Amino acid sequence: MRKSYLLLILLLSPAWLGAQNVRDTVMPLHMFSFHVSLHLPAGDIAQRYGVNMGVGGSYMFKTRSNWLISPDFSYFSGNTFKEDSIFKPLQDEYGYYINVFGEQGMVDFFERGFYAGLRVGKILPVFGPNKNSGLMITASAGLLEYKTFIRQEGASIPYLIEDYLKGWDYLTNGFSMNQFIGYLHLDNDRPINFYVGLEFHQAWTRCRRDYLFNLMGPENLDRRDFLFGIRFGWIFPVNKKTSGTYYYY
């Protein structure tokens, strides 16, 4: 009876079943990552916004053959807005915004957006500390969305409050593709796991607002948007031990 219990415990133990050393073994891994990015815009989006910064997270699954599958999300924002001329109808002859109290009001314009997609790729262990690290090449497809975020002091300028904001923000989205090439590092012993590289977005978008105040109607234009940048991600393997051994089911 004791032998039967011992055998059952051993069979149900994931450490006994799946302990492998990262130094010399290619293995399946479950990982979460947090990333930051910096992008230069091109195409139609560059006529409206400047450089943006992004933050986000993803779940990454690496197969035994070093393929990667990863749902991915990035939120990005920028401080440069180039089309403030569309707000001329709301300004006085001196370029000031006048609030409901007849006073000059302050208005700031920003870019806000996100990308959500599914990423697949491959790790080529041509360099790095082990066979789970190396050149990382991925591609993804998903949704890119962005708009103009309008901030004012006191929320008291007519036509720039509540639902009126939708007539000015140019909410835009559409199908997007993304490519990444860089280096993925999974350390043998220490919890230093990261990736870094270049990424490229291409998006086919349209403004989704039915009515824009400055156009007195919708914007019926097909847009081509591009983002080029650098991305750094910190990786947290959920089945990696700092001793260099990975435990998995």
N, C-alpha and C positions, 0 to 999 in steps of 0.2 A: 504493500500500500504506500509506504514512504517513497519507494522508487517511482511510483506512478505520479505522486504529487510533485516530486522533483522534476520529472520529465515535463509535466504540464507547465510548471513555472518557467523552465528554460524555453519552451516553445512559445510562450507568451511574452517573453522579454525582448523588446525591440533592440536593446543594446547588444544582446547575444546574437540576434538575427542580423543586424545591419551595421555593426561597427566596422568602419573602414577608415583608413588613413588618407587624408587629403594630399599628402605628399606624392603618392605614387598611384592614385586610383582616380579614374573618371567616374563620377557618381551622380545620381539624381539629387537635386537640392531644391528646397523651398526657401525663397528669400523675399524679404520686403526691403524696399529702398525709399529713401527720401532724396530728392534732387533739387538743384538750383540750376538756372540757365540764364543766358544773356543772348538776345537776338537783335540782329539788324534787319529791318524790313526792306522789301523790294516789291516792285509791281504796284498795284493799286493801293495797297495798304500803306505804302510809303508816302503817298500823297496826303495822307490824313494823320499818320502817327510817326513817331520816331523810335528810338531804341526802347526795347522793353525788357523787363526781367521777369523770370518765372520761378515758381516753386511748385512742387508736386510730389506725388508718391506712386508707387506701383508694387504689384505682387509679381514675382518672377519665379518661374519654374524651369529649372535646367534639367534636361534629360541625361541619361547615362551616355548618350552620344554627343553631348554638348550642344544640343539645340535649346533655344530659349523661347518660352511663350510668356507674354506679359501683358495683362490689362494695364493701361497707363493713363494717368491724369496729370495735367499741368494747368495751373492758374497763372496768368501773366498780367502785368500792368506796366504802364508807361506814363511819363510825365510830360511828354511833348505832344501837343495838339496843333496841327497846321491849318485847320480850316475854320478858325474862329470868325472869319468874315461872314459865315452864314448867320451869325447872331447880330448882324448890323441892324436888322429891324427892331431889336430890343434895346438898342443903345441911343443915347441922345446925340446931339451934334458934336459933342466933345468926346464921344466914345465911352461914356460912362453908362452903367446899368442903374436904372432908377427903381427903387423898391416902392412898396405901397405907401410908405410914409413920405415919399418925395425925396428920399436921401440916396446918395450914391452907394451902391452895393457892390461887393466883391464877388466875382465868379471865377472859378478855376475849372479847367477842363483836363481830363485824364483819359487814358486808354485802359480798358478792362476787358479781359477775355479768358478763354480756356481752350484747351485741346483735350479730347478724350478719344482713345482708340485702343486697338488691339495690336500688340507688337509681336513679331516672330523674328528669330535670328539664329545666329550660329557663333559659337566661340571656337576660334582656331588657336590651339595651344602652341603657337610658334615661338612665344617667349613668355616669361613669367616664372613664378616660383614652383608651379605644379601644372598638371594637365587640366585642371579646372579653370585656369587663368589664361589670358592671351588676347588676341585680336578679337574684338566684338563687333559684329556687323548685323544690323537689324533693319527691318522695314515695318511700317505700321500704316493702318488706314483707320480713319475715324471722322470726327466732327471738330471743325475749328469755328469758334464764335468770338466776336468782339463787338464792343460798342464804346460810345463816348460817355464817360462818367462825368456828370456835372455837379459841382459842389459850390454852394453859396452860403454866405453867412446869414443866419436867421431864416432862411427859406421864405423870403418875403418878396422876391422879384416875380412879377406876373409872368405867366407862361413858362416859368422854370420851376414849377412846383408840381408834385404829385403826378397825375396822369399826363400832364402837359409835357413832361420830360420825354415821354415816348415819341413825341413829334420832333425831337431834336437829336436823339442819341444814335440814330443810324444803326440800330441793331442789325448785325450782319453775321451770317453763318453759312456753312456749306461743307461739302465733302472735302477731306484733306488727306494727304499722304505725307509720311515722314520717313526719312532715312537717317541712320546713325552709324558712324564708324569711330571706333576708339579702342580703349584698353580696359579690360575687366581684371581686377586683382582680387583673388581670394587667398589670404595669407595662410601659411602653414600653421603658425602657432599663436600669433597675436590677433586680437579682434580688429584688424585693419583690413576692411573689405570695401572696395569702391570701384567705380568705373568713371572714366572721363573721355570725352571725345567731341566730335563735331556732329551737329544735326541740321537737317534741312527740311523745311515744311513747304509744301505746295498745296494751295487750296483753291477750289472753285466755289465762289460764294456769291450771295445776293443779299441786299438789304431786305429785311423781313417786316418792316413797318409799312402799313397800308397807307399812311399819310404822314408827310413831313411838312412842317410849317413853311420852311424856306422855299420848298418846291411847289407847295400847294397841291401835293399829290405824292404818289410813290416814286421811288427811284427804280426805274426799270432797266438796270444795267447788270450785265454779267461781269463779275470781277475775278481777277487772277491775283492772288496774294502769295507772297513768298516771305519766309523767315529763315535767316541763316545765322547760326550761332554755335555757342559752346555749352556743353552740359556736363555737370559733375553730380554723381550720385553716391551716397553712402549706403552700403548694403548691410542688412542684418539677416544672416542665415538663421532660420529657426531650428535647424537641426545640425548646427556646427558647434563643436566644443573647442575651447581655446587650446586644448592640448594637441590640436592638429587632427583630431579624429571626428568624423561626422557620424551621427547616429540617425538612422532613418527607418521608416516602416516599409 
